[in-house]
Amino acid sequence: MHGNLYKPQKNMKPILLCSLYIDLQLSIACMQVYWC
């Protein structure tokens, strides 16, 4: 049971990193639009 509880948390980390990376790309894109 412990292994099953730990697995979803391990899978969540890359998803959180991806969402952070997407947010970063969106903010950079917004900055580029405003500067142009």
Summary of the structure (lengths in Angstrom):
residues: 36
radius of gyration: 16.1
end to end distance: 54.2
largest distance: 54.2
contacts: 63
relative contact order: 0.10
helix: 94%
strand: 0%
